[in-house]
């Protein structure tokens, strides 16, 4: 079952197009949905993250995080009620908001319509972060999160929101401190073909696909594969 779900995430195929040596696709989809609803997927993801952090000599509980978002185009099956238009990126679909630790591992993920502003989505994102990780005190963000959100974060979830901005005299591509970490994580997710475009009817299932993608990356690291790699089980040739 795990291999089947990872096959879908890694290769981007439809559930109905799973190779025949996997279990029936309806059972695989029900399995993935059940793990998402019961929290088993989040527990698997968090345990793998703790192991990766320990392997890098870090404590299990992070003390700082980085936030950013990424807009992706939606497939034709996505309901209009949960999708929108990102005028800045000129993308119609959904937006995934990520909170990652200093090594770039996902702490919290939230999927909204692409029309939702980063500041608005950051409110439930920061609240979820505070409820789950009491050790975090500092969050780095880009200029899209500046403004009243900084004061709100200091008063409500008691988090310091540090805005990392480009200098006025900067031209061209520049690697900005801390912000590059979450941008690298977003590029990791794009290696999973299921996440290149949003095919999930429910935003919660899109969030689950992000977690599945990260479990593949982290399990590959712990197994000694090349950084960020996942080697899926190859289906047996049909007779």
C-alpha positions as CSV (number, residue, x, y, z in Angstrom):
1,X,0.0,0.0,0.0
2,X,2.8,2.5,0.9
3,X,4.6,1.7,-2.4
4,X,1.4,2.2,-4.3
5,X,0.7,5.7,-2.8
6,X,4.3,6.7,-3.3
7,X,4.1,5.5,-6.9
8,X,1.2,7.9,-7.5
9,X,3.0,10.8,-5.8
10,X,6.4,10.2,-7.5
11,X,5.1,9.5,-11.0
12,X,1.9,11.6,-11.1
13,X,-0.3,8.9,-12.5
14,X,-4.0,8.7,-11.9
15,X,-5.2,6.4,-9.2
16,X,-7.0,4.3,-11.7
17,X,-3.7,3.9,-13.7
18,X,-1.8,2.1,-11.0
19,X,0.1,-1.0,-12.3
20,X,-1.7,-4.2,-11.9
21,X,0.7,-5.7,-9.4
22,X,-0.4,-3.1,-6.8
23,X,-3.6,-3.5,-4.8
24,X,-6.8,-2.2,-6.5
25,X,-6.6,1.5,-6.8
26,X,-9.8,2.2,-4.9
27,X,-8.3,0.4,-1.9
28,X,-5.1,2.3,-2.2
29,X,-6.9,5.7,-2.4
30,X,-9.0,4.7,0.7
31,X,-5.8,3.7,2.5
32,X,-4.2,7.1,1.7
33,X,-7.3,9.0,2.7
34,X,-7.6,7.0,6.0
35,X,-4.0,7.7,6.9
36,X,-4.6,11.4,6.2
37,X,-7.8,11.6,8.3
38,X,-6.5,9.6,11.3
39,X,-3.2,11.5,11.5
40,X,-1.0,8.4,10.8
41,X,0.6,10.1,7.8
42,X,1.5,13.2,9.9
43,X,2.9,10.9,12.6
44,X,5.0,9.0,10.0
45,X,6.3,12.3,8.6
46,X,7.1,13.8,11.9
47,X,9.0,10.7,13.1
48,X,11.1,10.6,9.9
49,X,11.8,14.3,10.3
50,X,13.0,13.8,13.9
51,X,15.3,11.0,12.7
52,X,16.8,13.2,10.0
53,X,17.3,16.1,12.4
54,X,19.0,13.7,14.9
55,X,21.2,12.3,12.1
56,X,22.4,15.9,11.4
57,X,23.1,16.5,15.1
58,X,20.1,18.7,15.7
59,X,17.5,18.5,18.6
60,X,14.1,17.0,17.7
61,X,12.3,20.3,18.5
62,X,13.2,23.2,16.2
63,X,13.6,26.8,17.6
64,X,13.2,28.7,14.3
65,X,11.3,28.4,11.0
66,X,11.0,29.9,7.6
67,X,7.7,30.5,5.7
68,X,6.9,30.9,2.1
69,X,4.3,30.0,-0.5
70,X,4.0,28.5,-4.0
71,X,1.2,28.8,-6.5
72,X,0.4,25.8,-8.8
73,X,-2.0,25.5,-11.6
74,X,-5.1,23.4,-11.0
75,X,-6.5,20.6,-13.0
76,X,-10.0,20.7,-14.6
77,X,-11.4,18.6,-11.7
78,X,-10.6,21.2,-9.0
79,X,-13.7,22.9,-7.6
80,X,-13.9,26.7,-8.2
81,X,-14.8,27.1,-4.5
82,X,-11.3,26.1,-3.4
83,X,-9.3,27.6,-6.3
84,X,-8.5,31.2,-7.4
85,X,-6.2,33.5,-9.4
86,X,-2.8,34.6,-8.2
87,X,-2.4,38.0,-9.9
88,X,1.3,38.3,-8.9
89,X,2.4,35.0,-10.2
90,X,-0.3,34.9,-12.9
91,X,-1.3,31.4,-11.9
92,X,-4.8,30.0,-11.6
93,X,-5.3,27.3,-9.1
94,X,-4.1,26.7,-5.5
95,X,-1.3,27.9,-3.3
96,X,0.6,25.8,-0.8
97,X,2.0,27.6,2.2
98,X,5.0,26.0,3.9
99,X,6.7,26.4,7.2
100,X,10.0,24.6,7.3
101,X,12.9,24.3,9.8
102,X,16.4,25.4,9.2
103,X,17.4,22.2,7.3
104,X,14.4,22.7,5.1
105,X,12.1,20.0,6.4
106,X,8.4,20.7,6.5
107,X,6.8,21.6,9.8
108,X,3.4,22.8,8.7
109,X,1.6,22.9,5.3
110,X,-1.6,24.7,4.4
111,X,-3.3,24.7,1.0
112,X,-5.6,27.5,0.0
113,X,-6.9,29.1,-3.2
114,X,-4.2,30.9,-5.1
115,X,-6.1,34.2,-4.6
116,X,-5.5,34.1,-0.8
117,X,-2.8,36.6,0.2
118,X,0.3,35.3,2.1
119,X,-0.5,37.5,5.1
120,X,-4.0,36.1,5.4
121,X,-2.9,32.4,5.1
122,X,0.0,33.1,7.6
123,X,-2.5,33.6,10.4
124,X,-3.8,30.0,10.6
125,X,-0.4,28.8,9.6
126,X,1.4,30.5,12.5
127,X,-1.4,29.4,14.9
128,X,-1.0,25.8,13.8
129,X,2.8,26.1,14.2
130,X,2.5,27.4,17.8
131,X,0.1,24.7,18.8
132,X,2.4,22.0,17.5
133,X,5.9,23.3,18.3
134,X,6.2,25.3,21.5
135,X,10.0,25.6,21.2
136,X,9.8,27.9,18.1
137,X,10.4,31.6,18.8
138,X,11.6,33.0,15.5
139,X,10.1,32.9,12.0
140,X,11.8,34.3,8.9
141,X,9.7,35.6,6.0
142,X,9.8,37.7,2.8
143,X,8.3,41.1,2.3
144,X,4.9,39.6,1.5
145,X,4.4,39.0,5.2
146,X,5.3,42.5,6.4
147,X,2.9,44.9,8.0
148,X,0.3,44.3,10.7
149,X,1.1,40.5,10.7
150,X,4.4,41.2,12.5
151,X,2.6,42.8,15.4
152,X,-0.1,40.2,15.5
153,X,2.5,37.4,15.6
154,X,4.2,39.0,18.5
155,X,1.0,39.5,20.5
156,X,-1.0,36.3,19.8
157,X,1.2,33.3,19.1
158,X,4.2,35.1,20.6
159,X,6.5,34.6,17.6
160,X,9.1,37.0,16.3
161,X,8.5,37.5,12.6
162,X,11.7,38.6,10.9
163,X,11.2,40.0,7.4
164,X,14.2,39.4,5.1
165,X,14.1,41.9,2.3
166,X,16.2,42.6,-0.8
167,X,18.2,45.8,-0.7
168,X,17.3,48.6,-3.0
169,X,20.5,48.4,-5.0
170,X,20.2,44.6,-5.6
171,X,19.8,43.6,-9.2
172,X,19.3,40.1,-10.7
173,X,19.2,36.9,-8.8
174,X,20.6,37.0,-5.3
175,X,20.5,34.3,-2.6
176,X,18.9,35.9,0.4
177,X,19.7,34.7,3.9
178,X,17.3,32.1,5.3
179,X,14.7,32.5,2.5
180,X,16.7,30.2,0.2
181,X,16.0,27.3,2.6
182,X,12.2,27.2,2.1
183,X,12.7,28.0,-1.7
184,X,14.8,24.9,-1.9
185,X,12.1,22.9,-0.2
186,X,9.6,24.1,-2.7
187,X,11.9,22.9,-5.5
188,X,12.2,19.5,-3.8
189,X,8.4,19.2,-3.9
190,X,8.4,19.9,-7.6
191,X,10.3,16.6,-8.2
192,X,7.1,14.8,-7.3
193,X,5.1,14.9,-10.5
194,X,1.8,14.7,-8.5
195,X,2.7,18.1,-7.1
196,X,3.6,19.9,-10.3
197,X,-0.1,20.5,-10.9
198,X,-2.9,20.3,-8.4
199,X,-5.1,17.3,-9.1
200,X,-6.6,16.8,-5.6
201,X,-10.3,17.6,-5.2
202,X,-9.8,18.4,-1.5
203,X,-7.2,20.8,-0.3
204,X,-6.5,18.4,2.6
205,X,-5.4,15.7,0.2
206,X,-3.0,18.2,-1.5
207,X,-1.5,18.8,2.0
208,X,-1.3,15.0,2.4
209,X,0.6,14.7,-1.0
210,X,3.1,17.2,0.3
211,X,3.7,15.1,3.4
212,X,4.0,11.9,1.3
213,X,6.6,13.6,-0.9
214,X,8.6,14.7,2.1
215,X,8.5,11.2,3.6
216,X,10.0,9.8,0.3
217,X,12.8,12.4,0.5
218,X,13.5,11.8,4.2
219,X,13.4,8.0,4.0
220,X,15.7,8.1,1.0
221,X,18.2,10.1,3.0
222,X,18.0,7.8,6.0
223,X,18.5,4.8,3.7
224,X,21.7,6.3,2.3
225,X,20.5,7.2,-1.1
226,X,21.6,10.4,-2.8
227,X,20.3,13.6,-1.2
228,X,16.6,14.1,-1.9
229,X,16.3,10.9,-3.8
230,X,13.5,8.3,-3.7
231,X,13.8,5.0,-5.5
232,X,10.2,3.6,-5.9
233,X,9.6,-0.1,-6.2
234,X,9.4,-0.9,-9.9
235,X,6.2,-2.9,-10.9
236,X,6.8,-6.4,-12.2
237,X,6.3,-6.7,-16.0
238,X,2.8,-7.9,-16.9
239,X,2.6,-11.4,-18.4
